[in-house]
Amino acid sequence: MAPFFLLSVNAAHAQNPKCAANPVMQIDTITGNLSFFQSPKSDSVNYTWELDGSTVSNQYYYFNNISTPGGHKMCLKARHKTDTTCVTIKCDSFYITYNPNTQCTARFYDSIMGPNHHFFINTSGGNNLTYYWDYGDGTNSTNYYGDKTYTTPGTYNVCLTVFRASDSCTHTTCKTVIIGNTSIKAHPFIDQLNVYPVPFGNTINIDMYSSKKTSATLQFTDIAGRKVHEQLLPITEGKNHSSISLPELPKGIYILRILTEDGLIHRSLVH
């Protein structure tokens, strides 16, 4: 995945409130990930994204990475579903270029999921890389992302090494993780949380045990913090099972949060 720098953005076009097109653009200058989405989304409007004149998505969003440096143009066409004469087109122009310093660079940040559960989000730069996680306790992983639940209090040096076989490029970066009392519960009355399948599809199952009857707010966000789904979740005393239908989502890493008036419990998930 090639890294890029966003140098400029230009957007200025006519607007029709009934079929509004309001594209929001984000580019991760480390990974080269390109994100476009309509905000706010309307169920009465069909959306079409065109990158450099070619249709790339018929959803209200478009997530991808750009493989060609230079000037690009993204247009969002919003057409009302019943009044087909109502059409708004809005375009963003931008320019990207390679960043030579990130062609083989290990980077990650730590997303703390619980008192002893850490999820490490990989933002390394470079193409055709392999990954090696050293969690500092004698365990390791070769997954793209790092996911570790520690069982013993202490200070751990977590390292990510990236390697490319074609030119033997390698780079390592490390962060310190401090684990306190591992007997502390992530939530005062919710326990035994199990979320499946992994990777998840359009439906996800949630099993958990609760020591009291309550209600919660269930939220799904992507790793950039954008909320993609939210609903109320009734919780009974004892064992609970819920089957949650999700909107169509691009592949990636998501965070599930269950919020009650007494606390928060969350899990990292792969789609």
N, C-alpha and C positions, 0 to 999 in steps of 0.2 A: 504494500500500500504506500503510494508515493506521498510525501509531505509537500505542502504548498503554503505560500503566504498569500493572504488576501490583501490586495493593494488598494482597490477602490470599488465603490458601489454607487450606482446611480439608478434612481427609480422615480419617475414622474409621469403619470398618465391619468386620463379622465376616469371618473368613478361614477357608478350607478348603485345607489343604496340597495335596490332590490336584488341585484346580483353582484354584490361587492367582491372585489378581488383585493385581498390584503396579504400579499406574500411576505413572510418573514424568512430571512436568510441568515444562516450561521455556517461558518467554515472553521473547523478545528485546524489551526495552523500547525499542530504537531502531527496529526494522523492523516490530514488531507480529507477527512470526512466532510461531506457536503450535506447540509440539511436545509430543506425548504418546507414550509408548512403554511397553510391558510389559517389566519387568526382574525376573528373567530370563524369557526366552521358553521355552515348552514346546511341542514338536511334538505333544503329546497333547491340546492344548487349543485350542478355537476362541475367538477374541476378537472382541468387538463393542464399538465406541465409539459413545456417544450424547452429542451436544452439545445441551443444552437440550431433551431428549426426542426428538431426531431422530437416526437412525443416520447416521453420517458415515464409518465405516470398518469393514471386516471383516478388516483386517490386524492385526498385533500393534503397529502404530504408527499415528499420525495426525499429519500435518504440514499446517498451513494458517495463514492469518491471519484474525483476527476483524474483521468489518466493522461491528459494532454495539457501542458502549460500554455499560457497565452490568454487572449481575450475570449470571454464567453458571455452568452446572453441566455438568461432563463426567463420565460414568459409563463404567466399563469392566466388561463382563460376560465372565467366563471360564467356558466350558462344556466339560467333558471330552468328548472325541470318542466314547468308547465307553460311559462311564457318564454318560448324559444327566441323571441326577438330581443330579450333582455340578455345582453352579453357584455361583459367587461373584460378587458385584457390589460394586464399590468406586467411590466418587464423589469428585471434587474440586470444591469451590465456589470461585469467584474473581470478582473485580471489576476491571474495566478502565475507563480513561477516557482521553480524548485528551490528548496533550501538545502544546500549541500551539507550543512552541519548535522542534519537529522537522517542521513541515509542509513546509518547503522547505530542507533542510539537507544539505549534502554531507558525507559521512563515508566513510572507507575505512581498511583496515589492510593492511599489507604482509606477504604470506606468501612468504618466500624459498624458491624451489624449487631453486636451484643457485647457483654462484658468480656468474653474471651473469643469471640468470633470476628475475624477480620476478612474482608473481601478486597482484594488488590486489583484495581482496574488498570489494565495495560494500555499505555499511550505511547508505546515505543514507535520510533520512526525508522522506516526502511522497508525494502522489498525482500520477499522470499526469506524471511527470518524464521529460525526456530527459537524456542523459548525454554528457559530452565529456571524454575523457582527453587530457592533454598530458604526454607522457613526458619532456619536457625535453631531447630530442635532435633536435627537429624532426619527430618522428612523433606521431601521435595516433590516437584510436579513439573510436567512438560506441557501443561495446558496453556492456552493463550492468556487466560486470566488466572489469578491466584485466589484460593479459597482455603482458609485455615481456621480450625477451631482448636485452641490450645487447652491442654488439660492440667498444666502445672504453672503456677505463678512464676514470673521471672521477666528478665529483659532479653529480647530476641532480636537478632540482626537478620532482617529479611532482605534477600538479594535476588534481583532478576538479571539474568544474563541472556543477551541476544546473540545469535550467531548466524552468519550466512556462509554456506559452504562454497559458493562460487568464487569468492575472493578472500575467504577466511576472515572476514570482518567480524569482530566481536567487541562487546561492550557490556559492562556490569555496573549496576547502580544498587544501592542499599538504603534501607530505612530501618529505624529502631522502633520496635513494638514492645510496649510495657504491659504485661498481664498481671492484674491484681488477684483478688480473691475469686477463683473460678467457681465457687459454690453460690455466688450471687445469681439469682434468677433474672432473666432478661425482662420478665413481666411479673407483677405481683400475684396474678391469679390465672394467667394463661400459660399453659405448659404443653409439652409433647407436640409442638407444632410440626406438621409434616405437609409439605407442598409438593404436588406431583401432577403430571409427569414432568421430567426434565430431560431434554428441552420440552417446554410447553407449547401447545398449539392454540386453537381458538377457545379451548375450554381448559380450566385449571381446577384441580381438586385441593381442598384445604381440610385437613384433619387436625383437631386440637382438643385439649382437655381444659375446661375452665372450672374453677372452684366456686363460681357464682354466676347467676343469670345477669346479663347485661346486653348492651348493644355496642357496636364498634363501627368505625368508618374504615373501609378498605380502599386503599389507594395503590395504583400502579404508576410508577414514573420511569422514564428512561434514565440513563446514567448522566444526562445533562440536567436532570431535575424537572423535565417537562412532564406534566401529569397527562397520562393517556387513558386512564379509567379511574372512576370513583363510584362507590356505592355503599349503602348501609348494609351491615352484616349483623343479623341477630345472633346472639350467643346464649345458649342454655347452660345450666349447671350440669357438669359431667362431660361426656364425649360429644363432640360436634363434628359434623361433616357438611361441607358446602361445595357445590359445583358452580364455578363462576364462568359465565360466558364473556369473552373479551372481544373487542373490535379487532379488525384486521390490523396487524402490526408488522413493521419491518423486523427482520432478524436482528438480534442484538442482545444486550444485557439489560435487564429491568430490575427494579427494586419494588418488592411488595411490602407495604406498610399496613399494619392493623393497629388503629388508634382507638383507645378507650379513654374514659375520664381519669383512669388510674395509671396509664402508661402507654408505651409504644413497643411493639415487637415487629421486626422486619426481617426479610430474607432477600438474598440476591438470587435471581433466576435467569436462565438462558432460554432464548426463543430462537 
